[in-house]
Amino acid sequence: MNSLNIATRSYVPAEIHALRLWLPFAVLVTIIIAGLEVLRNNHGAALIALLLALLLGLTRWQLPDGKNSWKRPLAQALAAVSLSIGALNLVTHTLSLYDIWASCWLTIPAGLVVYWLFIGPVSSWSSGRLNERMAEKGLARNRRTWPRLEAVGLHTLLIHAISIVVIPVIWIMDISISPGNILGGAIGDAFTLEHYSSVLGGKIFWVWTLNSLVVACGTTLFGLMMAVPAGYAFSRWDFAGRKGSMFAFMLIQMFPGIIILVPYFMVMKTLGLLNTSLGLIVVYSVTALPLCVWMLKGFFDSVPRALEEAALLDGCTQVEVFFRIVLPLSLPAVAMTALFSFLTAWNEYLLALVFNTSNEQYTLPVGLASMIPTTGQQWGDFAAASIVVSIPVVFLFVMFQKALIQGLSAGSVKG
């Protein structure tokens, strides 16, 4: 009797468990589809999506619980209505990529409910006609079925997360290889390299690229020269003002960068560093310094002091200990900090726009923005230049991927 109670109480078909997890997500996506249809001025489709979201929510509420046998036919009926409405909506829509995606979300969840509630294990469980042997077979079946269902759900979630990032990139790439300067149109309907030829053949683009390389590399080197010793000092020595300085570093990061725009401008003007790469290097290095120091300090804290003490006993000076022991062990964190500093300088727009008024001193973000005037937008050239500018960043991430992963986890475990 105890064995029977344990089996029947613990057994829930894997399909029911999956529906309990998936249907709320399907309701959320359906509501998002309704919002997108409103943006497209398709209010009829938006109302249909909201109706389907309501029906899916009711279906989730009425899923069988293994006790009330009437819930199963009611959930089937609600799902059948949802499936019918979704299928009708599919017939009346065009076959664009978005419409296919939306129609899948409006039909597949309801179709899974209808199918899974008809299969034998779910039917027997929801009716309450279970014995010990059936429950044990069901638990064994769950051990085989649930990992596959979990994998499908996880991959579906990851595909949608990736699509949010990939689709805009595909769109920009399509604009860059499409004739003219049209933002709309079907993807892949035409091909041309005229925009890349226009961008790469222009002298001013390479001037902007050189300016960005000088500023980004200078910021990386100058920032590391300040951040590495500072992070090590904050990690190893307890001096007057240590806690206050670290708190000030953290406090600075809480304010938006535009607050310091006017003071920076006055300092750069006084020093005569406006319209110079050196001025941007100094500003970017100081701006990125607090976060770089915090990241490096967290890693230096995880380096065992026993290694340094052993090196000191062997006759090394403190400087030799740092360069021969600590710094080689800290290369992943240093690589992550260098990449952060480089990207800060490579992508920054506002400070570069304010401090540089000459077209010959523009960095790439400001130069690209100048390609979109109030009239005569050059969207094709802009898209092509954006793809070219992103290549160094992608290359750096690919080359330093291992060091980046190690640096992100550096300092998470102390000792």
The 8 nearest C-alpha neighbors of each residue, nearest first, counted from 0:
[[1, 3, 2, 4, 5, 131, 6, 130],
 [2, 0, 4, 3, 5, 6, 7, 131],
 [3, 1, 5, 0, 4, 6, 131, 7],
 [2, 4, 131, 0, 6, 1, 5, 7],
 [5, 3, 1, 7, 2, 6, 8, 0],
 [4, 6, 2, 8, 3, 7, 9, 1],
 [7, 5, 3, 9, 4, 134, 8, 10],
 [6, 8, 4, 10, 9, 5, 134, 3],
 [9, 7, 5, 6, 10, 4, 11, 3],
 [8, 10, 6, 7, 5, 11, 4, 138],
 [11, 9, 7, 8, 6, 138, 134, 12],
 [10, 12, 13, 9, 15, 16, 124, 65],
 [13, 11, 14, 15, 121, 10, 16, 141],
 [12, 14, 16, 141, 15, 145, 17, 11],
 [13, 15, 17, 12, 16, 18, 115, 121],
 [16, 14, 18, 17, 12, 13, 19, 11],
 [15, 17, 13, 19, 14, 18, 12, 20],
 [18, 16, 14, 20, 15, 19, 21, 13],
 [19, 17, 21, 15, 20, 16, 22, 14],
 [18, 20, 16, 17, 21, 22, 15, 59],
 [21, 19, 17, 18, 22, 23, 16, 24],
 [20, 22, 18, 24, 23, 19, 17, 25],
 [21, 23, 25, 24, 18, 20, 19, 26],
 [24, 22, 26, 25, 21, 27, 20, 56],
 [23, 25, 27, 21, 22, 26, 28, 20],
 [26, 24, 22, 28, 23, 27, 29, 21],
 [27, 25, 52, 23, 29, 24, 28, 22],
 [26, 28, 24, 30, 25, 29, 23, 31],
 [29, 27, 31, 25, 30, 26, 32, 24],
 [28, 30, 32, 26, 31, 27, 52, 48],
 [29, 31, 33, 27, 32, 28, 49, 26],
 [30, 32, 28, 34, 33, 29, 35, 27],
 [33, 31, 29, 35, 30, 34, 36, 28],
 [32, 34, 45, 30, 36, 48, 31, 35],
 [35, 33, 31, 37, 32, 36, 30, 38],
 [36, 34, 32, 38, 37, 33, 31, 39],
 [35, 37, 39, 33, 41, 45, 38, 34],
 [36, 38, 40, 34, 39, 35, 42, 41],
 [39, 37, 35, 36, 40, 34, 41, 42],
 [38, 40, 36, 37, 41, 35, 42, 34],
 [41, 39, 37, 38, 42, 36, 35, 43],
 [42, 40, 36, 39, 43, 44, 37, 45],
 [41, 43, 45, 44, 37, 40, 46, 36],
 [42, 44, 46, 45, 41, 47, 36, 48],
 [43, 45, 47, 46, 42, 41, 48, 36],
 [44, 46, 33, 42, 48, 36, 43, 47],
 [45, 47, 49, 43, 48, 44, 50, 42],
 [46, 48, 44, 50, 45, 49, 51, 43],
 [47, 49, 51, 45, 33, 50, 46, 29],
 [50, 48, 52, 46, 51, 47, 30, 33],
 [51, 49, 47, 53, 52, 48, 46, 54],
 [50, 52, 54, 48, 53, 49, 81, 55],
 [51, 53, 26, 49, 55, 50, 54, 29],
 [54, 52, 56, 50, 51, 55, 57, 49],
 [53, 55, 51, 57, 56, 52, 58, 50],
 [56, 54, 58, 52, 57, 53, 51, 59],
 [55, 57, 53, 59, 58, 54, 52, 60],
 [56, 58, 60, 54, 59, 55, 61, 53],
 [59, 57, 55, 74, 61, 56, 60, 77],
 [60, 58, 56, 57, 62, 61, 55, 22],
 [59, 61, 57, 58, 62, 56, 74, 55],
 [62, 60, 58, 74, 59, 70, 57, 63],
 [61, 63, 59, 60, 74, 58, 70, 71],
 [64, 62, 71, 70, 125, 65, 61, 67],
 [63, 65, 66, 125, 62, 67, 70, 68],
 [66, 64, 125, 124, 127, 63, 67, 126],
 [65, 67, 64, 127, 68, 125, 126, 63],
 [68, 66, 69, 70, 65, 64, 63, 125],
 [67, 69, 126, 70, 125, 71, 66, 65],
 [68, 70, 67, 71, 72, 73, 63, 126],
 [71, 69, 73, 63, 68, 61, 72, 67],
 [70, 72, 63, 74, 73, 69, 68, 75],
 [73, 71, 75, 74, 70, 69, 76, 68],
 [72, 74, 76, 70, 75, 71, 77, 69],
 [75, 73, 58, 77, 71, 61, 76, 72],
 [76, 74, 72, 78, 73, 113, 77, 79],
 [75, 77, 79, 73, 74, 78, 72, 80],
 [78, 76, 74, 80, 79, 75, 58, 54],
 [77, 79, 109, 81, 75, 80, 76, 113],
 [80, 78, 82, 76, 81, 77, 75, 83],
 [81, 79, 83, 77, 78, 82, 84, 76],
 [82, 80, 78, 84, 79, 83, 51, 109],
 [81, 83, 79, 85, 106, 109, 80, 84],
 [84, 82, 80, 86, 85, 81, 79, 87],
 [83, 85, 87, 81, 86, 82, 88, 80],
 [84, 86, 106, 88, 82, 105, 87, 83],
 [85, 87, 89, 83, 88, 84, 82, 106],
 [88, 86, 84, 90, 89, 85, 83, 91],
 [87, 89, 85, 91, 86, 90, 84, 92],
 [90, 88, 86, 92, 87, 91, 102, 85],
 [89, 91, 87, 88, 92, 86, 93, 85],
 [90, 92, 88, 89, 87, 93, 86, 94],
 [93, 91, 89, 90, 88, 94, 98, 95],
 [92, 94, 95, 98, 91, 90, 89, 99],
 [93, 95, 99, 98, 96, 92, 97, 89],
 [96, 94, 98, 97, 93, 99, 92, 100],
 [95, 97, 99, 98, 100, 94, 101, 93],
 [96, 98, 100, 99, 95, 101, 94, 102],
 [97, 99, 101, 95, 100, 96, 102, 94],
 [100, 98, 102, 96, 97, 101, 94, 103],
 [101, 99, 97, 103, 98, 102, 96, 104],
 [102, 100, 98, 104, 103, 99, 97, 105],
 [101, 103, 105, 99, 104, 100, 89, 98],
 [104, 102, 100, 106, 105, 101, 107, 99],
 [103, 105, 101, 102, 106, 107, 108, 100],
 [104, 106, 102, 85, 103, 101, 107, 29],
 [107, 105, 85, 82, 103, 104, 109, 108],
 [106, 108, 110, 109, 103, 104, 111, 105],
 [109, 107, 111, 110, 106, 112, 104, 25],
 [110, 108, 78, 112, 82, 111, 107, 106],
 [109, 111, 107, 113, 112, 108, 82, 106],
 [112, 110, 114, 108, 109, 113, 115, 107],
 [111, 113, 109, 115, 110, 114, 116, 78],
 [112, 114, 110, 75, 111, 116, 115, 78],
 [115, 113, 111, 117, 112, 116, 110, 118],
 [116, 114, 112, 117, 118, 113, 111, 14],
 [115, 117, 114, 113, 118, 121, 112, 122],
 [118, 116, 115, 114, 122, 119, 113, 121],
 [119, 117, 115, 116, 121, 120, 122, 114],
 [118, 120, 122, 121, 123, 117, 116, 124],
 [121, 119, 123, 122, 118, 124, 12, 137],
 [122, 120, 124, 123, 119, 116, 118, 125],
 [121, 123, 119, 125, 120, 124, 118, 117],
 [124, 122, 120, 126, 121, 125, 128, 119],
 [125, 123, 121, 127, 126, 122, 65, 120],
 [124, 126, 65, 122, 127, 63, 123, 68],
 [127, 125, 68, 123, 124, 128, 122, 65],
 [126, 128, 124, 125, 65, 129, 66, 123],
 [129, 127, 126, 123, 124, 130, 125, 122],
 [130, 128, 127, 133, 124, 134, 123, 131],
 [129, 131, 133, 132, 134, 128, 3, 7],
 [130, 132, 3, 134, 133, 135, 6, 129],
 [131, 133, 135, 134, 130, 136, 129, 137],
 [134, 132, 136, 130, 135, 131, 129, 137],
 [133, 135, 137, 131, 136, 132, 6, 7],
 [134, 136, 138, 132, 137, 133, 131, 139],
 [137, 135, 139, 133, 134, 138, 140, 132],
 [136, 138, 140, 134, 135, 139, 133, 141],
 [139, 137, 141, 135, 140, 136, 10, 134],
 [140, 138, 136, 142, 137, 141, 135, 143],
 [139, 141, 137, 143, 138, 142, 144, 136],
 [142, 140, 144, 138, 143, 145, 13, 139],
 [141, 143, 139, 140, 144, 145, 138, 146],
 [144, 142, 140, 141, 145, 146, 139, 147],
 [143, 145, 141, 147, 146, 142, 140, 148],
 [144, 146, 148, 141, 147, 13, 149, 142],
 [147, 145, 149, 148, 144, 150, 143, 142],
 [148, 146, 150, 149, 145, 144, 151, 143],
 [149, 147, 145, 151, 150, 146, 152, 144],
 [148, 150, 146, 152, 147, 151, 145, 153],
 [149, 151, 147, 153, 148, 152, 154, 146],
 [152, 150, 148, 154, 149, 153, 155, 147],
 [153, 151, 155, 149, 150, 154, 148, 156],
 [152, 154, 150, 156, 155, 151, 149, 157],
 [153, 155, 157, 151, 156, 152, 158, 150],
 [156, 154, 152, 158, 153, 157, 151, 159],
 [155, 157, 153, 159, 154, 158, 160, 152],
 [156, 158, 160, 154, 159, 155, 161, 153],
 [159, 157, 161, 155, 160, 156, 154, 162],
 [158, 160, 162, 156, 157, 161, 155, 163],
 [161, 159, 157, 158, 162, 163, 156, 164],
 [162, 160, 158, 164, 159, 163, 165, 157],
 [163, 161, 165, 159, 164, 160, 166, 158],
 [162, 164, 161, 160, 165, 166, 159, 167],
 [165, 163, 162, 161, 166, 167, 168, 160],
 [164, 166, 162, 168, 167, 163, 161, 169],
 [165, 167, 169, 168, 162, 164, 163, 170],
 [168, 166, 170, 169, 165, 171, 164, 163],
 [169, 167, 171, 165, 170, 166, 172, 164],
 [170, 168, 166, 172, 167, 171, 173, 165],
 [169, 171, 167, 173, 168, 172, 166, 174],
 [172, 170, 174, 168, 173, 169, 382, 167],
 [173, 171, 175, 169, 170, 174, 168, 176],
 [172, 174, 170, 176, 175, 171, 177, 186],
 [175, 173, 171, 177, 172, 176, 379, 382],
 [174, 176, 383, 382, 379, 172, 173, 177],
 [177, 175, 191, 190, 173, 174, 192, 172],
 [176, 178, 174, 190, 189, 175, 191, 173],
 [179, 177, 191, 176, 180, 190, 189, 193],
 [178, 180, 181, 177, 379, 378, 377, 194],
 [179, 181, 379, 378, 377, 182, 178, 376],
 [182, 180, 183, 179, 378, 174, 184, 379],
 [183, 181, 174, 180, 184, 378, 379, 170],
 [184, 182, 181, 185, 174, 186, 170, 180],
 [183, 185, 186, 182, 181, 188, 187, 174],
 [184, 186, 188, 187, 183, 189, 173, 95],
 [187, 185, 188, 173, 184, 170, 189, 174],
 [186, 188, 189, 185, 173, 190, 177, 176],
 [187, 189, 186, 185, 190, 184, 177, 173],
 [190, 188, 177, 187, 191, 178, 176, 186],
 [189, 191, 176, 177, 178, 192, 187, 188],
 [190, 192, 176, 193, 177, 178, 189, 194],
 [193, 191, 195, 194, 176, 196, 190, 175],
 [192, 194, 196, 195, 191, 197, 178, 176],
 [193, 195, 380, 197, 196, 192, 379, 383],
 [196, 194, 198, 192, 197, 193, 383, 199],
 [197, 195, 193, 199, 194, 200, 198, 192],
 [196, 198, 194, 200, 195, 199, 193, 201],
 [197, 199, 195, 201, 200, 196, 194, 380],
 [200, 198, 196, 201, 197, 195, 204, 205],
 [199, 201, 197, 198, 196, 202, 195, 204],
 [202, 200, 198, 199, 203, 204, 197, 205],
 [203, 201, 204, 205, 200, 206, 199, 198],
 [202, 204, 206, 205, 201, 207, 359, 358],
 [205, 203, 207, 206, 202, 201, 208, 198],
 [204, 206, 208, 207, 203, 202, 209, 201],
 [207, 205, 203, 209, 204, 208, 210, 202],
 [206, 208, 362, 210, 204, 363, 205, 209],
 [209, 207, 205, 211, 206, 210, 363, 212],
 [208, 210, 212, 206, 211, 207, 205, 213],
 [209, 211, 207, 213, 208, 362, 212, 214],
 [210, 212, 362, 208, 214, 209, 213, 215],
 [213, 211, 209, 215, 214, 210, 216, 208],
 [214, 212, 210, 216, 211, 215, 217, 209],
 [213, 215, 217, 211, 280, 212, 216, 276],
 [216, 214, 344, 341, 218, 212, 217, 345],
 [217, 215, 219, 218, 213, 214, 212, 220],
 [216, 218, 214, 220, 219, 215, 213, 221],
 [219, 217, 280, 215, 221, 284, 216, 222],
 [218, 220, 216, 222, 340, 341, 217, 337],
 [221, 219, 223, 217, 222, 218, 224, 216],
 [220, 222, 224, 218, 223, 219, 217, 225],
 [223, 221, 284, 219, 225, 224, 220, 218],
 [222, 224, 226, 220, 225, 221, 227, 219],
 [225, 223, 221, 222, 226, 227, 220, 228],
 [224, 226, 222, 223, 227, 228, 229, 221],
 [225, 227, 223, 292, 229, 228, 230, 222],
 [226, 228, 230, 229, 223, 225, 224, 231],
 [229, 227, 231, 230, 226, 232, 225, 224],
 [230, 228, 226, 232, 231, 227, 233, 225],
 [229, 231, 296, 292, 233, 227, 295, 232],
 [232, 230, 234, 228, 229, 233, 235, 296],
 [231, 233, 229, 234, 235, 230, 236, 228],
 [234, 232, 230, 231, 235, 236, 229, 296],
 [233, 235, 231, 232, 296, 300, 299, 230],
 [234, 236, 232, 233, 231, 237, 300, 299],
 [237, 235, 232, 233, 238, 234, 231, 241],
 [238, 236, 241, 235, 239, 233, 234, 232],
 [239, 237, 241, 236, 240, 233, 242, 232],
 [240, 238, 241, 237, 242, 243, 244, 236],
 [239, 241, 243, 242, 244, 238, 245, 237],
 [242, 240, 244, 243, 239, 238, 245, 237],
 [243, 241, 245, 244, 240, 246, 239, 247],
 [242, 244, 246, 240, 241, 245, 247, 248],
 [245, 243, 247, 241, 246, 242, 240, 248],
 [244, 246, 248, 242, 247, 243, 241, 249],
 [245, 247, 249, 243, 248, 244, 250, 242],
 [246, 248, 250, 244, 249, 245, 243, 251],
 [249, 247, 289, 245, 246, 251, 250, 244],
 [248, 250, 246, 247, 252, 251, 245, 289],
 [251, 249, 247, 253, 252, 248, 246, 254],
 [250, 252, 248, 253, 249, 254, 247, 289],
 [253, 251, 250, 249, 254, 248, 289, 290],
 [252, 254, 250, 251, 255, 249, 256, 248],
 [255, 253, 252, 251, 256, 258, 250, 257],
 [256, 254, 257, 258, 253, 252, 259, 251],
 [255, 257, 258, 259, 254, 260, 286, 252],
 [256, 258, 260, 259, 255, 261, 349, 254],
 [259, 257, 256, 260, 255, 254, 261, 262],
 [260, 258, 257, 262, 261, 256, 263, 255],
 [259, 261, 257, 263, 258, 262, 264, 256],
 [260, 262, 264, 263, 259, 265, 258, 257],
 [263, 261, 265, 264, 259, 260, 266, 258],
 [262, 264, 266, 260, 261, 265, 259, 267],
 [263, 265, 261, 267, 262, 266, 268, 260],
 [266, 264, 268, 262, 263, 267, 269, 261],
 [267, 265, 269, 263, 268, 264, 270, 262],
 [266, 268, 272, 264, 270, 269, 265, 273],
 [269, 267, 271, 265, 266, 270, 273, 264],
 [268, 270, 266, 267, 271, 265, 272, 264],
 [271, 269, 267, 268, 272, 266, 273, 265],
 [270, 272, 268, 269, 273, 267, 266, 278],
 [273, 271, 278, 267, 270, 275, 268, 274],
 [272, 274, 354, 275, 267, 271, 268, 278],
 [275, 273, 355, 354, 360, 272, 356, 357],
 [276, 274, 277, 273, 278, 272, 360, 279],
 [275, 277, 279, 278, 214, 280, 274, 210],
 [276, 278, 280, 275, 279, 281, 272, 214],
 [277, 279, 272, 281, 276, 280, 275, 282],
 [278, 280, 282, 276, 281, 277, 283, 214],
 [281, 279, 218, 277, 283, 278, 214, 282],
 [280, 282, 284, 278, 279, 283, 285, 277],
 [283, 281, 279, 285, 284, 280, 286, 278],
 [282, 284, 286, 280, 285, 281, 279, 287],
 [285, 283, 222, 281, 218, 287, 286, 282],
 [284, 286, 288, 282, 283, 287, 281, 222],
 [287, 285, 283, 284, 288, 282, 289, 256],
 [286, 288, 284, 285, 289, 290, 283, 291],
 [287, 289, 285, 291, 286, 290, 284, 292],
 [290, 288, 248, 292, 291, 287, 293, 249],
 [289, 291, 293, 292, 288, 287, 294, 248],
 [292, 290, 288, 294, 293, 289, 336, 226],
 [293, 291, 230, 226, 295, 289, 290, 294],
 [292, 294, 290, 296, 291, 295, 297, 289],
 [295, 293, 291, 297, 292, 296, 290, 298],
 [294, 296, 298, 292, 230, 297, 293, 299],
 [295, 297, 230, 299, 293, 298, 234, 294],
 [298, 296, 410, 300, 294, 295, 299, 293],
 [297, 299, 410, 295, 301, 300, 296, 409],
 [298, 300, 296, 302, 301, 297, 234, 295],
 [301, 299, 298, 297, 302, 234, 296, 410],
 [300, 302, 413, 410, 298, 299, 414, 303],
 [301, 303, 299, 300, 304, 414, 298, 325],
 [304, 302, 305, 414, 306, 301, 307, 300],
 [303, 305, 307, 306, 308, 302, 309, 300],
 [306, 304, 308, 303, 307, 309, 310, 302],
 [307, 305, 309, 304, 308, 303, 310, 324],
 [306, 308, 310, 304, 309, 305, 320, 311],
 [307, 309, 305, 311, 310, 306, 312, 304],
 [310, 308, 312, 306, 307, 311, 305, 313],
 [309, 311, 313, 307, 312, 308, 315, 306],
 [312, 310, 315, 308, 314, 313, 309, 307],
 [311, 313, 309, 314, 310, 308, 315, 307],
 [314, 312, 310, 311, 315, 309, 308, 316],
 [313, 315, 311, 312, 316, 310, 309, 319],
 [316, 314, 311, 310, 319, 313, 320, 317],
 [315, 317, 319, 318, 320, 311, 314, 310],
 [316, 318, 320, 319, 321, 315, 311, 307],
 [317, 319, 321, 316, 320, 322, 315, 323],
 [320, 318, 316, 322, 321, 317, 323, 315],
 [321, 319, 317, 324, 323, 318, 322, 315],
 [320, 322, 325, 318, 319, 324, 323, 326],
 [321, 323, 319, 326, 320, 324, 325, 318],
 [324, 322, 320, 319, 321, 325, 326, 327],
 [325, 323, 320, 321, 326, 322, 327, 328],
 [326, 324, 321, 328, 327, 329, 322, 323],
 [325, 327, 329, 322, 328, 321, 324, 330],
 [328, 326, 329, 330, 325, 324, 323, 322],
 [327, 329, 325, 326, 330, 324, 331, 302],
 [330, 328, 326, 327, 332, 331, 333, 325],
 [329, 331, 333, 332, 327, 328, 334, 326],
 [332, 330, 406, 402, 334, 333, 329, 405],
 [331, 333, 406, 335, 334, 330, 329, 336],
 [332, 334, 330, 336, 335, 331, 337, 329],
 [335, 333, 337, 331, 332, 336, 330, 338],
 [334, 336, 332, 338, 403, 333, 337, 406],
 [335, 337, 333, 339, 334, 338, 291, 332],
 [338, 336, 334, 340, 339, 335, 219, 333],
 [339, 337, 341, 335, 336, 340, 342, 334],
 [338, 340, 336, 342, 337, 341, 343, 335],
 [341, 339, 343, 337, 219, 338, 342, 336],
 [340, 342, 215, 338, 344, 219, 343, 339],
 [343, 341, 345, 339, 344, 340, 346, 338],
 [344, 342, 340, 341, 345, 346, 347, 339],
 [343, 345, 215, 341, 342, 347, 346, 283],
 [346, 344, 342, 215, 343, 347, 341, 211],
 [347, 345, 344, 343, 342, 364, 348, 363],
 [348, 346, 344, 343, 345, 349, 364, 351],
 [347, 349, 351, 364, 350, 365, 352, 346],
 [350, 348, 352, 351, 353, 347, 257, 365],
 [351, 349, 353, 352, 348, 354, 347, 260],
 [350, 352, 348, 354, 349, 353, 355, 365],
 [351, 353, 349, 350, 355, 354, 365, 348],
 [352, 354, 350, 351, 355, 349, 356, 264],
 [353, 355, 273, 351, 352, 274, 350, 356],
 [356, 354, 274, 352, 353, 357, 351, 360],
 [355, 357, 274, 358, 354, 352, 353, 360],
 [358, 356, 359, 360, 355, 361, 274, 354],
 [357, 359, 361, 360, 356, 366, 355, 203],
 [360, 358, 357, 361, 206, 207, 203, 210],
 [361, 359, 357, 358, 355, 274, 362, 210],
 [362, 360, 358, 207, 366, 359, 365, 355],
 [361, 363, 207, 211, 210, 365, 364, 366],
 [362, 364, 366, 207, 365, 367, 208, 211],
 [365, 363, 367, 366, 348, 362, 346, 368],
 [366, 364, 368, 367, 363, 362, 361, 348],
 [365, 367, 363, 369, 368, 364, 361, 362],
 [366, 368, 364, 370, 369, 365, 363, 381],
 [367, 369, 365, 370, 366, 371, 364, 372],
 [368, 370, 366, 367, 371, 372, 365, 364],
 [371, 369, 367, 368, 372, 377, 381, 366],
 [370, 372, 376, 369, 368, 377, 373, 378],
 [373, 371, 374, 376, 370, 369, 375, 368],
 [372, 374, 371, 375, 376, 370, 369, 377],
 [375, 373, 372, 376, 371, 377, 370, 378],
 [374, 376, 377, 372, 373, 371, 378, 180],
 [377, 375, 371, 378, 374, 372, 373, 370],
 [376, 378, 380, 379, 180, 381, 371, 370],
 [379, 377, 381, 180, 380, 376, 382, 181],
 [378, 380, 180, 175, 382, 381, 377, 174],
 [381, 379, 194, 383, 382, 377, 378, 384],
 [380, 382, 378, 384, 379, 383, 377, 385],
 [383, 381, 175, 385, 379, 384, 380, 171],
 [384, 382, 175, 380, 386, 385, 381, 195],
 [383, 385, 387, 381, 386, 382, 388, 380],
 [386, 384, 382, 388, 383, 387, 381, 389],
 [385, 387, 383, 389, 384, 388, 382, 390],
 [386, 388, 384, 390, 385, 389, 383, 391],
 [389, 387, 385, 386, 390, 384, 391, 363],
 [388, 390, 386, 392, 387, 391, 385, 393],
 [389, 391, 393, 387, 392, 388, 394, 386],
 [392, 390, 394, 393, 389, 395, 388, 387],
 [391, 393, 395, 389, 394, 390, 396, 342],
 [394, 392, 390, 396, 395, 391, 397, 389],
 [393, 395, 391, 397, 392, 396, 390, 398],
 [396, 394, 398, 392, 397, 393, 399, 391],
 [395, 397, 393, 399, 400, 394, 398, 392],
 [398, 396, 394, 400, 395, 399, 393, 401],
 [399, 397, 395, 396, 400, 394, 401, 393],
 [400, 398, 402, 396, 401, 397, 403, 395],
 [399, 401, 403, 397, 396, 402, 398, 404],
 [402, 400, 404, 403, 399, 405, 398, 331],
 [403, 401, 331, 405, 399, 404, 400, 406],
 [402, 404, 406, 400, 335, 401, 405, 399],
 [405, 403, 407, 401, 406, 402, 400, 408],
 [406, 404, 402, 408, 403, 407, 331, 409],
 [405, 407, 332, 331, 409, 403, 408, 404],
 [406, 408, 404, 405, 409, 403, 335, 332],
 [409, 407, 405, 406, 411, 410, 404, 412],
 [410, 408, 406, 298, 411, 407, 405, 332],
 [409, 411, 298, 297, 301, 412, 413, 408],
 [410, 412, 409, 408, 413, 301, 297, 298],
 [413, 411, 410, 414, 301, 409, 408, 298],
 [412, 414, 301, 410, 411, 300, 302, 303],
 [413, 301, 303, 412, 302, 300, 304, 410]]
